[in-house]
């Protein structure tokens, strides 16, 4: 049995080399899972619709079954398992995360068409992303604070200010600041910084973007400003954080 597996592996590597097929890179997969974990639904939709990113049933994903429908189901099971664990690491209640995973895997098992599975895959990743986007429990929050947090999550790449968010909500700045502080326990600017640094932490762990590129993406005025904010919140510099955590969670 072991020898047969070795022969099959050699054969598959040969076929892939000859046909030009490759599995998505490790970093590409991690970046996608991190995107779900970040709750950035806008960028996630772009990724789902990007023809340059291999789909869940693309040949690059590997053949787990000769039956196309079953092959898709197996890949969706893997996706559900990985996303559920990434979101738990990101703060999602593990009971909810595992329950969601079970629900979608059971629905995938009952699916009878590729179209149904494609729709289920998109629903799965967006369901998790929306829950990660919400973050703080919202049961007792006003609609203004909920909209504010959604707006901030969707615009982490911009140099957001408290006035920007208040203007978006069409609220008086002073009133909005008091309301947000009362309901979240954080000032608006503090919340924006924490969300940016939280997502930057994930990018340092799961991607190869440089610290300068990450600082630029999140709209910090300079690399030193980003580094100072990062150290205040994380207790270490971005470079130190990457050295401590890069891909480490898979081996612990």
Beta strands, then each sheet from edge to edge (+ up, - down):
end
